[in-house]
Amino acid sequence: MMQIWFLLVLLNLLSGLILVYAEDIKNNLMILLKQESREKSDNILFFNTALFKLILGFMSVAIGLISLIAVEKDSIPVLENLIPSFTCLASGCCLVLHFYNLKQDELMLPVLPDFLFNFFFDYKKIIGIASIAAGLIHFIVPSIMFL
């Protein structure tokens, strides 16, 4: 299941980079462009839109779950992709909850418990760094147990 492995690595890296650097890049770009061309900055920052984060979050959660279930030939089930799967699930949940938080009042969605938002928003950068690290290590050495 090399496709699942590749998607797991790619989504870990992409969602981790977005969790860690997206807000900083947006702030720095707005200062650089001096807010004169807001449309230009919005076109450049497509990765910082709520819809992109929602789609990436759902893909990360789905691939994280599939990689826990999918078994390669001559490998130990579940244990081979354990840490990358959990980091992909956590980063995907963080991205989906970001969209949920933005659209909660507009779409009249039910209120989720505060500890859920507090955990995923307080530790967003740590989850992103763990996701990047798991993606890189899993890319370099794919057959190590738990990685």
Backbone as CSV, one residue per row, in Angstrom:
resi,resn,N_x,N_y,N_z,CA_x,CA_y,CA_z,C_x,C_y,C_z
1,MET,0.830,-1.186,0.000,0.000,0.000,0.000,0.875,1.251,0.000
2,MET,1.687,1.352,-1.020,2.585,2.492,-1.126,1.819,3.804,-1.316
3,GLN,0.621,3.735,-1.903,-0.166,4.950,-2.099,-0.585,5.535,-0.756
4,ILE,-1.010,4.678,0.150,-1.409,5.126,1.481,-0.194,5.698,2.213
5,TRP,0.947,5.039,2.079,2.169,5.533,2.714,2.524,6.921,2.189
6,PHE,2.471,7.095,0.861,2.803,8.382,0.266,1.827,9.469,0.715
7,LEU,0.527,9.152,0.699,-0.458,10.138,1.148,-0.289,10.481,2.624
8,LEU,0.053,9.479,3.432,0.266,9.718,4.856,1.441,10.666,5.074
9,VAL,2.525,10.437,4.362,3.700,11.315,4.475,3.368,12.716,3.968
10,LEU,2.732,12.800,2.807,2.410,14.086,2.205,1.447,14.898,3.077
11,LEU,0.400,14.265,3.568,-0.571,14.984,4.384,-0.003,15.368,5.742
12,ASN,0.857,14.531,6.297,1.525,14.907,7.544,2.366,16.161,7.346
13,LEU,3.152,16.179,6.294,4.002,17.334,6.036,3.184,18.585,5.725
14,LEU,2.193,18.462,4.863,1.411,19.622,4.449,0.578,20.190,5.597
15,SER,-0.109,19.327,6.319,-0.933,19.832,7.423,-0.059,20.364,8.556
16,GLY,1.078,19.745,8.791,1.991,20.255,9.806,2.532,21.625,9.446
17,LEU,2.920,21.814,8.188,3.416,23.123,7.752,2.340,24.191,7.864
18,ILE,1.115,23.844,7.528,0.029,24.817,7.635,-0.253,25.165,9.091
19,LEU,-0.231,24.170,9.963,-0.486,24.452,11.379,0.602,25.324,11.994
20,VAL,1.834,25.114,11.587,2.942,25.843,12.197,3.145,27.218,11.564
21,TYR,3.098,27.308,10.239,3.556,28.525,9.566,2.486,29.364,8.889
22,ALA,1.258,28.922,8.749,0.267,29.640,7.936,-0.020,31.040,8.463
23,GLU,-0.221,31.188,9.750,-0.535,32.512,10.292,0.660,33.454,10.208
24,ASP,1.854,32.929,10.445,3.051,33.772,10.376,3.294,34.267,8.954
25,ILE,3.094,33.393,7.977,3.293,33.785,6.583,2.272,34.844,6.184
26,LYS,1.026,34.665,6.634,-0.008,35.648,6.296,0.330,37.006,6.898
27,ASN,0.726,37.039,8.147,1.062,38.310,8.794,2.256,38.980,8.122
28,ASN,3.280,38.209,7.821,4.464,38.781,7.177,4.164,39.267,5.765
29,LEU,3.321,38.542,5.034,2.987,38.953,3.678,2.129,40.211,3.687
30,MET,1.232,40.324,4.658,0.406,41.532,4.744,1.269,42.754,5.063
31,ILE,2.275,42.580,5.900,3.192,43.682,6.197,4.005,44.024,4.948
32,LEU,4.438,42.986,4.231,5.248,43.207,3.037,4.457,43.942,1.952
33,LEU,3.209,43.542,1.758,2.376,44.173,0.731,1.709,45.452,1.228
34,LYS,1.849,45.737,2.516,1.327,46.954,3.148,-0.176,47.121,2.935
35,GLN,-0.863,46.017,2.835,-2.325,45.976,2.737,-2.857,46.757,1.536
36,GLU,-2.028,47.050,0.564,-2.490,47.770,-0.614,-3.249,46.850,-1.563
37,SER,-2.779,45.649,-1.680,-3.415,44.724,-2.616,-3.874,43.480,-1.863
38,ARG,-4.981,43.621,-1.177,-5.522,42.518,-0.378,-5.915,41.331,-1.270
39,GLU,-6.461,41.612,-2.462,-6.851,40.527,-3.366,-5.633,39.715,-3.794
40,LYS,-4.549,40.383,-4.054,-3.322,39.693,-4.463,-2.824,38.788,-3.341
41,SER,-2.880,39.275,-2.110,-2.417,38.456,-0.989,-3.365,37.285,-0.747
42,ASP,-4.665,37.466,-0.974,-5.602,36.364,-0.804,-5.382,35.282,-1.854
43,ASN,-5.010,35.683,-3.068,-4.729,34.692,-4.107,-3.455,33.921,-3.800
44,ILE,-2.478,34.578,-3.216,-1.229,33.913,-2.874,-1.439,32.955,-1.706
45,LEU,-2.300,33.333,-0.771,-2.497,32.565,0.461,-3.699,31.626,0.386
46,PHE,-3.833,30.891,-0.695,-4.955,29.960,-0.810,-4.918,28.904,0.280
47,PHE,-3.736,28.557,0.780,-3.606,27.529,1.804,-4.083,28.006,3.168
48,ASN,-4.361,29.274,3.311,-4.826,29.802,4.585,-6.341,30.019,4.611
49,THR,-7.029,29.600,3.554,-8.486,29.750,3.527,-9.135,28.640,4.340
50,ALA,-10.335,28.922,4.815,-11.047,27.963,5.661,-11.421,26.703,4.880
51,LEU,-11.827,26.867,3.621,-12.234,25.704,2.820,-11.060,24.773,2.545
52,PHE,-9.897,25.337,2.242,-8.714,24.512,2.015,-8.348,23.732,3.274
53,LYS,-8.421,24.395,4.429,-8.114,23.719,5.689,-9.130,22.626,5.993
54,LEU,-10.400,22.863,5.645,-11.422,21.834,5.866,-11.162,20.599,5.006
55,ILE,-10.892,20.806,3.736,-10.645,19.681,2.827,-9.384,18.929,3.239
56,LEU,-8.328,19.661,3.556,-7.084,19.028,3.998,-7.289,18.279,5.314
57,GLY,-8.093,18.845,6.207,-8.381,18.186,7.480,-9.136,16.888,7.299
58,PHE,-10.165,16.892,6.449,-10.912,15.654,6.201,-10.046,14.603,5.515
59,MET,-9.207,15.040,4.583,-8.308,14.088,3.935,-7.322,13.500,4.939
60,SER,-6.809,14.325,5.837,-5.855,13.847,6.842,-6.505,12.850,7.789
61,VAL,-7.713,13.147,8.228,-8.414,12.216,9.122,-8.700,10.901,8.403
62,ALA,-9.149,10.982,7.159,-9.473,9.765,6.408,-8.221,8.911,6.168
63,ILE,-7.141,9.511,5.734,-5.911,8.752,5.470,-5.316,8.237,6.773
64,GLY,-5.426,9.007,7.845,-4.955,8.531,9.149,-5.692,7.277,9.596
65,LEU,-7.003,7.262,9.397,-7.787,6.070,9.757,-7.488,4.903,8.830
66,ILE,-7.392,5.177,7.538,-7.117,4.102,6.570,-5.746,3.488,6.818
67,SER,-4.762,4.310,7.161,-3.421,3.766,7.380,-3.348,2.913,8.643
68,LEU,-4.238,3.138,9.582,-4.298,2.242,10.742,-4.863,0.880,10.362
69,ILE,-5.767,0.868,9.395,-6.448,-0.364,8.998,-5.662,-1.129,7.935
70,ALA,-5.074,-0.403,6.974,-4.389,-1.042,5.851,-3.136,-1.778,6.323
71,VAL,-2.941,-2.979,5.792,-1.799,-3.801,6.175,-0.994,-4.139,4.922
72,GLU,0.313,-3.949,5.010,1.193,-4.347,3.918,1.604,-5.801,4.101
73,LYS,2.071,-6.386,3.030,2.542,-7.758,3.086,3.781,-7.844,3.970
74,ASP,3.851,-8.858,4.795,4.980,-9.105,5.693,5.233,-7.949,6.668
75,SER,4.189,-7.373,7.191,4.354,-6.318,8.184,3.427,-6.580,9.367
76,ILE,3.685,-5.902,10.439,2.863,-6.056,11.631,1.682,-5.103,11.520
77,PRO,0.456,-5.606,11.622,-0.710,-4.724,11.489,-0.713,-3.642,12.560
78,VAL,-1.201,-2.496,12.218,-1.395,-1.323,13.066,-0.084,-0.697,13.543
79,LEU,0.884,-1.478,14.001,2.063,-0.919,14.636,3.017,-0.229,13.673
80,GLU,2.964,-0.592,12.401,3.932,-0.032,11.466,3.713,1.464,11.223
81,ASN,2.484,1.902,11.183,2.180,3.311,10.900,1.542,4.011,12.088
82,LEU,1.822,3.596,13.285,1.088,4.080,14.453,1.288,5.580,14.701
83,ILE,2.500,6.033,14.855,2.749,7.444,15.170,2.374,8.366,14.006
84,PRO,2.740,8.053,12.754,2.296,8.927,11.659,0.779,8.974,11.509
85,SER,0.112,7.868,11.784,-1.353,7.866,11.701,-1.959,8.764,12.767
86,PHE,-1.448,8.692,13.979,-1.981,9.524,15.056,-1.679,11.002,14.838
87,THR,-0.495,11.314,14.324,-0.201,12.719,14.053,-1.050,13.244,12.899
88,CYS,-1.314,12.391,11.912,-2.180,12.788,10.801,-3.610,12.999,11.301
89,LEU,-4.081,12.125,12.166,-5.411,12.294,12.756,-5.492,13.574,13.587
90,ALA,-4.484,13.834,14.399,-4.501,15.019,15.255,-4.446,16.305,14.439
91,SER,-3.580,16.345,13.429,-3.500,17.556,12.612,-4.764,17.747,11.780
92,GLY,-5.348,16.656,11.316,-6.616,16.752,10.589,-7.741,17.256,11.473
93,CYS,-7.805,16.762,12.701,-8.820,17.243,13.645,-8.628,18.715,13.954
94,CYS,-7.386,19.137,14.079,-7.086,20.537,14.355,-7.564,21.434,13.209
95,LEU,-7.327,21.008,11.974,-7.757,21.795,10.819,-9.272,21.821,10.685
96,VAL,-9.930,20.691,10.917,-11.394,20.647,10.836,-12.015,21.503,11.937
97,LEU,-11.466,21.448,13.138,-11.994,22.266,14.233,-11.758,23.753,13.994
98,HIS,-10.712,24.091,13.277,-10.494,25.492,12.917,-11.630,25.981,12.026
99,PHE,-12.001,25.194,11.036,-13.133,25.552,10.173,-14.418,25.607,10.985
100,TYR,-14.613,24.634,11.861,-15.820,24.568,12.681,-15.926,25.809,13.565
101,ASN,-14.822,26.248,14.113,-14.811,27.424,14.974,-15.155,28.683,14.181
102,LEU,-14.665,28.775,12.947,-14.958,29.945,12.118,-16.417,30.010,11.685
103,LYS,-17.004,28.875,11.381,-18.350,28.832,10.807,-19.442,28.468,11.811
104,GLN,-19.109,28.358,13.077,-20.069,27.897,14.079,-21.267,28.837,14.204
105,ASP,-21.041,30.117,14.291,-22.140,31.064,14.442,-22.905,31.246,13.135
106,GLU,-22.172,31.269,12.037,-22.788,31.500,10.730,-23.724,30.356,10.328
107,LEU,-23.316,29.137,10.568,-24.109,27.969,10.173,-24.968,27.415,11.296
108,MET,-24.948,28.055,12.457,-25.712,27.630,13.640,-25.428,26.170,13.992
109,LEU,-24.172,25.854,14.096,-23.752,24.503,14.448,-23.803,24.329,15.961
110,PRO,-23.979,23.095,16.431,-24.011,22.887,17.885,-22.655,23.185,18.523
111,VAL,-22.698,23.535,19.787,-21.485,23.897,20.516,-20.768,22.622,20.968
112,LEU,-19.476,22.562,20.686,-18.656,21.437,21.130,-18.037,21.768,22.482
113,PRO,-17.605,20.761,23.223,-17.003,21.023,24.536,-15.761,21.905,24.435
114,ASP,-15.567,22.730,25.455,-14.447,23.672,25.462,-13.092,22.981,25.498
115,PHE,-13.004,21.843,26.194,-11.697,21.183,26.296,-11.202,20.720,24.932
116,LEU,-12.122,20.420,24.030,-11.728,20.001,22.686,-11.065,21.156,21.943
117,PHE,-11.711,22.313,21.959,-11.133,23.483,21.310,-9.849,23.922,22.006
118,ASN,-9.862,23.924,23.328,-8.682,24.375,24.067,-7.467,23.503,23.762
119,PHE,-7.666,22.186,23.723,-6.538,21.295,23.458,-5.981,21.517,22.058
120,PHE,-6.846,21.512,21.060,-6.358,21.591,19.687,-5.871,22.982,19.307
121,PHE,-6.370,24.044,19.938,-5.884,25.380,19.611,-4.669,25.774,20.431
122,ASP,-4.594,25.324,21.679,-3.429,25.650,22.501,-2.172,24.924,22.025
123,TYR,-2.352,23.694,21.554,-1.209,22.877,21.142,-1.117,22.727,19.626
124,LYS,-1.643,23.693,18.899,-1.670,23.624,17.435,-0.262,23.542,16.849
125,LYS,0.649,24.364,17.326,2.010,24.372,16.778,2.774,23.109,17.173
126,ILE,2.527,22.601,18.363,3.183,21.359,18.784,2.690,20.188,17.944
127,ILE,1.384,20.152,17.690,0.830,19.105,16.823,1.421,19.230,15.421
128,GLY,1.567,20.447,14.929,2.158,20.665,13.609,3.604,20.215,13.533
129,ILE,4.383,20.537,14.554,5.791,20.121,14.578,5.895,18.597,14.660
130,ALA,5.054,17.976,15.491,5.054,16.513,15.581,4.647,15.885,14.255
131,SER,3.720,16.498,13.561,3.280,15.990,12.263,4.390,16.099,11.221
132,ILE,5.094,17.221,11.216,6.219,17.391,10.284,7.312,16.365,10.590
133,ALA,7.642,16.202,11.857,8.695,15.258,12.248,8.302,13.826,11.877
134,ALA,7.062,13.446,12.157,6.617,12.092,11.825,6.621,11.872,10.319
135,GLY,6.215,12.889,9.558,6.227,12.762,8.099,7.630,12.609,7.544
136,LEU,8.561,13.407,8.035,9.943,13.317,7.552,10.603,11.993,7.925
137,ILE,10.451,11.592,9.165,11.063,10.327,9.599,10.431,9.147,8.883
138,HIS,9.104,9.191,8.694,8.419,8.097,8.007,8.809,8.055,6.524
139,PHE,9.147,9.200,5.956,9.605,9.228,4.570,11.007,8.639,4.446
140,ILE,11.886,8.967,5.388,13.274,8.506,5.316,13.386,7.016,5.632
141,VAL,12.744,6.563,6.687,12.795,5.153,7.090,11.365,4.626,7.267
142,PRO,10.741,4.154,6.194,9.321,3.782,6.246,9.011,2.470,6.972
143,SER,9.973,1.615,7.175,9.645,0.294,7.696,9.990,0.101,9.173
144,ILE,10.305,1.163,9.886,10.599,1.034,11.313,9.294,0.886,12.082
145,MET,9.322,0.044,13.095,8.147,-0.177,13.919,7.709,1.130,14.578
146,PHE,6.420,1.386,14.610,5.752,2.579,15.122,5.940,3.802,14.232
147,LEU,6.834,3.760,13.271,7.024,4.858,12.340,6.797,4.362,10.928
